[in-house]
Amino acid sequence: MSQNLLHCHAQRDACLHALAADLLAQTQATLAQQPRAGLILPGGSSPRALLPLLAQQLDSQRIDLSPSDERWVAAQAAESNWQLLHQGLPQANCLDPRQGATLLQSADSWGEQLAQWSSFSAVLLGMGEDGHIASLFPGMPGLATALDPQAEPAALPALAPQEPRERLSLNLAMLQRGQWLGLLAFGEAKRALIESVLADQPASHGLPLYAWLQRSPLPVNIYWAP
């Protein structure tokens, strides 16, 4: 396990600006070597504030973009992660995870399409206070397989504890295809959870967050603010 990098900031705005700068540097380095760069980004309120910072300088027309996970709702719904990313970076090629009539069909097709991309330039995840990442939730059916770093990189149907419960998510092996790996988290509760994982406390071993931070082939860049 590589040494993770914890970047702590006193203010959320400063945290987002530092993260945006690092993501831009990583993406620009990829684009200097190849015609396109792939990005995996999370949904939610924190990335909503990050996207305008990226849009200011990112060569979005050369970006292939996908959410790390998605709710099984209409693409144009307010809860849609794809909609959030598409609106934030409208010139990017943003892949909608809804690739079939059912969750399983969509997961299979979404995963197959992402597997054809070259390794992602960067993968950024958020986290929940329950220790979930993407839509990989503690205790959900099939979690152990989804968190196996030796599994075939894929997407899968997922089940959240709250509505909308039906989700699509990338598995750990697919998320680890990034050349740069990151985590964005705000608040003291999430900081405490991160610290427990970094300290390798036994109570944290079953958390999806533990798999992201402790089973990573690369250092994970952790960006945190109160």
ZIRASUL-V578207 format. One record per residue. NEAR is the number of other ideal C-beta (glycine too) atoms within 10 Angstrom. Layout:
near
NEAR
NEAR
This chain:
near
12
10
8
19
12
15
16
11
17
9
10
17
12
11
23
23
14
15
24
21
13
18
24
17
12
19
24
14
13
23
16
8
8
11
7
15
26
24
26
28
28
23
22
15
9
19
23
13
15
22
18
12
18
23
15
9
13
23
14
18
10
16
21
19
21
28
28
25
26
29
22
21
18
11
12
9
12
8
14
22
25
23
20
21
25
19
12
21
21
10
12
23
15
22
20
17
29
19
17
13
8
10
19
13
13
20
24
17
15
26
20
12
15
21
13
6
16
13
12
24
25
22
28
25
26
22
25
20
11
14
22
24
26
30
28
29
24
15
10
19
11
13
19
10
12
25
21
14
15
7
15
10
17
19
30
23
20
28
16
19
12
6
9
11
14
15
24
27
30
32
24
23
17
26
26
21
19
23
17
21
25
24
25
25
21
19
13
9
12
20
17
11
21
21
13
18
23
17
8
12
11
7
9
19
12
15
25
25
25
22
24
27
23
16
15
18
11
14
15
23
21
23
25
20
21
12
